[in-house]
Amino acid sequence: MAKEDCVVAGLEEAGDLFRELGLEFSAQAKDGSEVKSGQIVAVVEGKARSILKGERVALNIIQRMSGIATMTRRLVDAGRRANSRLIVAATRKTTPGFRAFEKRAVALGGGDPHRFALDDMVLIKDNHAALARGVASAVKRAQAARGGALSFTKKIEVEASTLEEALEAARLGADIIMLDNFPLPALRRAYQALKERHPKVLVEVSGNISQENLEKVAPFADIVSVGALTHSAPACDFSLKVQPIK
């Protein structure tokens, strides 16, 4: 039973868990749907010992995934009021061992899971640029690896901390430019400059994105990435109530 209004997620995983314990599981709501406080989202039938054995794990999964899906949905709705094409993406700031569940919860909330692992794409961040002695060198090394260690299908994204870095990376052929922690006026200037000179480049914005400031940021982004979706989303409250039938 949901104990608050939210976007429910994790019913599929909870069902697998309960069935593994020899129980019958029937979802009463669909993962990714909005549910109300007091609404029954699933029914489990079988031996009480098995139900209680799976109760806490199932609730932990549903509560955690629903919290992420709910936060994602709220951010997507807020962002798309200002930019109907905006993508709200997660990051790799996930719980060890629980990444697949958390990324699926983001997708159920209407967001994009972004990278699942390091080898999904090349993301050149500040540490990489420092080790390569600059953004230009880092981009060139990544491009040189295409067709070798790096597949030509892999996108190259560059995190930029200044407009100059952003324009340089775009000029060298980066597919995505991440504008990290840009104040709003600087973000507006950087987005407009990138789109004027390199209209096909995607602009990702990151750094302290919240529901409160997202509508201001959204017009100057193709993508916003929000680490808080997976590292700080509050769990939603659910409970399991047992009713003897014999």
One Martini backbone bead per residue (centre of mass of N, CA, C, O) as a GRO file, in nm:
protein
  246
    1MET     BB    1   0.095   0.037   0.023
    2ALA     BB    2   0.047   0.359  -0.019
    3LYS     BB    3   0.148   0.661   0.188
    4GLU     BB    4   0.177   0.830  -0.084
    5ASP     BB    5   0.218   1.035  -0.329
    6CYS     BB    6   0.332   0.878  -0.644
    7VAL     BB    7   0.578   0.706  -0.825
    8VAL     BB    8   0.581   0.389  -0.914
    9ALA     BB    9   0.845   0.146  -0.830
   10GLY     BB   10   0.941  -0.211  -0.828
   11LEU     BB   11   0.725  -0.434  -0.887
   12GLU     BB   12   0.880  -0.628  -1.063
   13GLU     BB   13   1.099  -0.696  -0.853
   14ALA     BB   14   0.910  -0.786  -0.625
   15GLY     BB   15   0.780  -1.016  -0.781
   16ASP     BB   16   1.035  -1.185  -0.819
   17LEU     BB   17   1.092  -1.225  -0.521
   18PHE     BB   18   0.824  -1.364  -0.432
   19ARG     BB   19   0.836  -1.598  -0.639
   20GLU     BB   20   1.103  -1.716  -0.526
   21LEU     BB   21   0.922  -1.782  -0.250
   22GLY     BB   22   0.637  -1.910  -0.362
   23LEU     BB   23   0.457  -1.669  -0.454
   24GLU     BB   24   0.185  -1.467  -0.513
   25PHE     BB   25   0.175  -1.199  -0.764
   26SER     BB   26  -0.015  -0.879  -0.786
   27ALA     BB   27  -0.042  -0.614  -0.972
   28GLN     BB   28  -0.228  -0.285  -0.926
   29ALA     BB   29   0.008  -0.146  -1.078
   30LYS     BB   30   0.220   0.056  -1.276
   31ASP     BB   31   0.512   0.114  -1.362
   32GLY     BB   32   0.515   0.477  -1.367
   33SER     BB   33   0.274   0.539  -1.203
   34GLU     BB   34   0.030   0.719  -1.044
   35VAL     BB   35  -0.025   0.735  -0.692
   36LYS     BB   36  -0.210   0.706  -0.397
   37SER     BB   37  -0.286   0.741  -0.093
   38GLY     BB   38  -0.390   0.404  -0.005
   39GLN     BB   39  -0.300   0.246  -0.243
   40ILE     BB   40  -0.304  -0.054  -0.398
   41VAL     BB   41  -0.019  -0.217  -0.573
   42ALA     BB   42  -0.025  -0.510  -0.423
   43VAL     BB   43  -0.055  -0.876  -0.416
   44VAL     BB   44   0.010  -1.130  -0.168
   45GLU     BB   45   0.032  -1.496  -0.175
   46GLY     BB   46   0.081  -1.718   0.112
   47LYS     BB   47   0.315  -1.783   0.319
   48ALA     BB   48   0.398  -1.606   0.591
   49ARG     BB   49   0.701  -1.665   0.608
   50SER     BB   50   0.763  -1.569   0.315
   51ILE     BB   51   0.653  -1.286   0.331
   52LEU     BB   52   0.841  -1.191   0.569
   53LYS     BB   53   1.108  -1.250   0.425
   54GLY     BB   54   1.040  -1.029   0.177
   55GLU     BB   55   0.937  -0.756   0.280
   56ARG     BB   56   1.188  -0.563   0.320
   57VAL     BB   57   1.313  -0.586   0.043
   58ALA     BB   58   1.069  -0.497  -0.123
   59LEU     BB   59   1.030  -0.220   0.014
   60ASN     BB   60   1.307  -0.105  -0.047
   61ILE     BB   61   1.277  -0.111  -0.352
   62ILE     BB   62   1.015   0.054  -0.384
   63GLN     BB   63   1.096   0.307  -0.224
   64ARG     BB   64   1.350   0.382  -0.382
   65MET     BB   65   1.238   0.382  -0.675
   66SER     BB   66   1.000   0.578  -0.623
   67GLY     BB   67   1.168   0.820  -0.538
   68ILE     BB   68   1.314   0.854  -0.807
   69ALA     BB   69   1.068   0.867  -0.999
   70THR     BB   70   0.938   1.115  -0.864
   71MET     BB   71   1.167   1.318  -0.894
   72THR     BB   72   1.193   1.294  -1.198
   73ARG     BB   73   0.905   1.383  -1.278
   74ARG     BB   74   0.923   1.667  -1.154
   75LEU     BB   75   1.163   1.763  -1.329
   76VAL     BB   76   1.044   1.714  -1.605
   77ASP     BB   77   0.796   1.894  -1.575
   78ALA     BB   78   0.951   2.156  -1.513
   79GLY     BB   79   1.138   2.167  -1.766
   80ARG     BB   80   0.901   2.139  -1.994
   81ARG     BB   81   0.776   2.420  -1.947
   82ALA     BB   82   1.046   2.556  -2.091
   83ASN     BB   83   1.132   2.265  -2.245
   84SER     BB   84   0.997   2.020  -2.443
   85ARG     BB   85   1.302   1.872  -2.512
   86LEU     BB   86   1.398   1.799  -2.247
   87ILE     BB   87   1.661   1.624  -2.077
   88VAL     BB   88   1.663   1.409  -1.795
   89ALA     BB   89   1.954   1.308  -1.619
   90ALA     BB   90   2.162   1.098  -1.493
   91THR     BB   91   2.417   0.934  -1.309
   92ARG     BB   92   2.691   0.756  -1.137
   93LYS     BB   93   2.545   0.833  -0.856
   94THR     BB   94   2.534   0.537  -0.703
   95THR     BB   95   2.450   0.248  -0.557
   96PRO     BB   96   2.611  -0.011  -0.467
   97GLY     BB   97   2.443  -0.272  -0.650
   98PHE     BB   98   2.185  -0.055  -0.758
   99ARG     BB   99   2.195   0.072  -1.045
  100ALA     BB  100   1.981  -0.071  -1.221
  101PHE     BB  101   1.740   0.023  -1.049
  102GLU     BB  102   1.790   0.332  -1.060
  103LYS     BB  103   1.787   0.364  -1.367
  104ARG     BB  104   1.500   0.253  -1.407
  105ALA     BB  105   1.359   0.468  -1.235
  106VAL     BB  106   1.426   0.705  -1.413
  107ALA     BB  107   1.276   0.599  -1.664
  108LEU     BB  108   0.994   0.579  -1.521
  109GLY     BB  109   1.005   0.906  -1.470
  110GLY     BB  110   1.124   1.019  -1.771
  111GLY     BB  111   1.417   0.970  -1.786
  112ASP     BB  112   1.770   0.947  -1.830
  113PRO     BB  113   2.034   0.726  -1.753
  114HIS     BB  114   2.266   0.740  -1.925
  115ARG     BB  115   2.530   0.618  -1.798
  116PHE     BB  116   2.629   0.302  -1.676
  117ALA     BB  117   2.927   0.319  -1.786
  118LEU     BB  118   3.235   0.408  -1.896
  119ASP     BB  119   3.195   0.247  -2.191
  120ASP     BB  120   2.950   0.414  -2.325
  121MET     BB  121   3.152   0.663  -2.317
  122VAL     BB  122   3.309   0.978  -2.354
  123LEU     BB  123   3.415   1.158  -2.054
  124ILE     BB  124   3.557   1.473  -2.024
  125LYS     BB  125   3.708   1.583  -1.749
  126ASP     BB  126   3.907   1.769  -1.555
  127ASN     BB  127   4.110   1.540  -1.489
  128HIS     BB  128   4.163   1.456  -1.780
  129ALA     BB  129   4.260   1.729  -1.887
  130ALA     BB  130   4.498   1.754  -1.691
  131LEU     BB  131   4.647   1.489  -1.783
  132ALA     BB  132   4.641   1.595  -2.101
  133ARG     BB  133   4.699   1.909  -2.111
  134GLY     BB  134   4.401   1.945  -2.205
  135VAL     BB  135   4.124   1.945  -2.398
  136ALA     BB  136   4.243   1.906  -2.681
  137SER     BB  137   4.413   1.655  -2.619
  138ALA     BB  138   4.182   1.476  -2.516
  139VAL     BB  139   4.013   1.475  -2.775
  140LYS     BB  140   4.229   1.366  -2.970
  141ARG     BB  141   4.272   1.096  -2.823
  142ALA     BB  142   3.982   0.996  -2.855
  143GLN     BB  143   3.970   1.011  -3.166
  144ALA     BB  144   4.216   0.816  -3.219
  145ALA     BB  145   4.054   0.560  -3.092
  146ARG     BB  146   3.885   0.545  -3.323
  147GLY     BB  147   3.881   0.210  -3.445
  148GLY     BB  148   3.996   0.091  -3.191
  149ALA     BB  149   3.938   0.097  -2.871
  150LEU     BB  150   3.731   0.298  -2.998
  151SER     BB  151   3.433   0.331  -3.104
  152PHE     BB  152   3.258   0.512  -3.345
  153THR     BB  153   2.983   0.505  -3.163
  154LYS     BB  154   3.116   0.682  -2.962
  155LYS     BB  155   3.076   0.939  -2.766
  156ILE     BB  156   3.185   1.280  -2.710
  157GLU     BB  157   3.241   1.435  -2.396
  158VAL     BB  158   3.267   1.773  -2.251
  159GLU     BB  159   3.386   1.938  -1.978
  160ALA     BB  160   3.313   2.278  -1.903
  161SER     BB  161   3.426   2.594  -1.734
  162THR     BB  162   3.435   2.750  -2.011
  163LEU     BB  163   3.377   2.898  -2.308
  164GLU     BB  164   3.646   2.826  -2.440
  165GLU     BB  165   3.633   2.520  -2.393
  166ALA     BB  166   3.366   2.470  -2.539
  167LEU     BB  167   3.451   2.576  -2.823
  168GLU     BB  168   3.694   2.393  -2.861
  169ALA     BB  169   3.549   2.119  -2.843
  170ALA     BB  170   3.351   2.171  -3.074
  171ARG     BB  171   3.563   2.226  -3.298
  172LEU     BB  172   3.690   1.922  -3.256
  173GLY     BB  173   3.403   1.729  -3.232
  174ALA     BB  174   3.223   1.724  -3.010
  175ASP     BB  175   2.902   1.609  -2.923
  176ILE     BB  176   2.924   1.705  -2.613
  177ILE     BB  177   2.849   1.976  -2.388
  178MET     BB  178   2.946   2.051  -2.057
  179LEU     BB  179   2.795   2.279  -1.835
  180ASP     BB  180   2.960   2.355  -1.533
  181ASN     BB  181   2.855   2.572  -1.309
  182PHE     BB  182   2.689   2.797  -1.450
  183PRO     BB  183   2.586   3.084  -1.452
  184LEU     BB  184   2.318   3.204  -1.604
  185PRO     BB  185   2.448   3.420  -1.790
  186ALA     BB  186   2.677   3.229  -1.891
  187LEU     BB  187   2.494   3.009  -2.001
  188ARG     BB  188   2.353   3.174  -2.216
  189ARG     BB  189   2.607   3.252  -2.376
  190ALA     BB  190   2.713   2.964  -2.431
  191TYR     BB  191   2.470   2.847  -2.576
  192GLN     BB  192   2.452   3.055  -2.806
  193ALA     BB  193   2.740   3.016  -2.915
  194LEU     BB  194   2.721   2.715  -2.982
  195LYS     BB  195   2.467   2.725  -3.172
  196GLU     BB  196   2.584   2.925  -3.381
  197ARG     BB  197   2.857   2.746  -3.449
  198HIS     BB  198   2.723   2.446  -3.332
  199PRO     BB  199   2.415   2.320  -3.388
  200LYS     BB  200   2.473   1.995  -3.333
  201VAL     BB  201   2.540   2.035  -3.058
  202LEU     BB  202   2.520   1.923  -2.736
  203VAL     BB  203   2.374   2.053  -2.429
  204GLU     BB  204   2.496   2.015  -2.104
  205VAL     BB  205   2.369   2.053  -1.771
  206SER     BB  206   2.538   2.116  -1.456
  207GLY     BB  207   2.486   2.187  -1.127
  208ASN     BB  208   2.262   2.239  -0.896
  209ILE     BB  209   2.000   2.095  -0.975
  210SER     BB  210   1.655   2.198  -0.943
  211GLN     BB  211   1.322   2.257  -0.920
  212GLU     BB  212   1.365   2.570  -0.874
  213ASN     BB  213   1.588   2.617  -1.135
  214LEU     BB  214   1.510   2.464  -1.401
  215GLU     BB  215   1.336   2.673  -1.566
  216LYS     BB  216   1.586   2.865  -1.610
  217VAL     BB  217   1.779   2.650  -1.755
  218ALA     BB  218   1.625   2.494  -1.990
  219PRO     BB  219   1.658   2.699  -2.243
  220PHE     BB  220   1.998   2.619  -2.210
  221ALA     BB  221   1.919   2.307  -2.290
  222ASP     BB  222   1.912   1.960  -2.375
  223ILE     BB  223   2.053   1.877  -2.101
  224VAL     BB  224   2.009   1.749  -1.769
  225SER     BB  225   2.215   1.670  -1.491
  226VAL     BB  226   2.125   1.466  -1.189
  227GLY     BB  227   2.256   1.329  -0.909
  228ALA     BB  228   2.010   1.340  -0.703
  229LEU     BB  229   1.832   1.114  -0.816
  230THR     BB  230   2.039   0.884  -0.674
  231HIS     BB  231   2.168   1.031  -0.397
  232SER     BB  232   1.879   1.212  -0.281
  233ALA     BB  233   1.628   1.058  -0.298
  234PRO     BB  234   1.345   1.016  -0.138
  235ALA     BB  235   1.172   0.791   0.004
  236CYS     BB  236   0.891   0.613  -0.026
  237ASP     BB  237   0.589   0.522   0.132
  238PHE     BB  238   0.544   0.180   0.237
  239SER     BB  239   0.321  -0.106   0.299
  240LEU     BB  240   0.264  -0.423   0.471
  241LYS     BB  241  -0.037  -0.615   0.501
  242VAL     BB  242  -0.165  -0.873   0.698
  243GLN     BB  243  -0.406  -1.142   0.600
  244PRO     BB  244  -0.573  -1.386   0.714
  245ILE     BB  245  -0.736  -1.685   0.538
  246LYS     BB  246  -0.746  -1.933   0.789
   0.00000   0.00000   0.00000
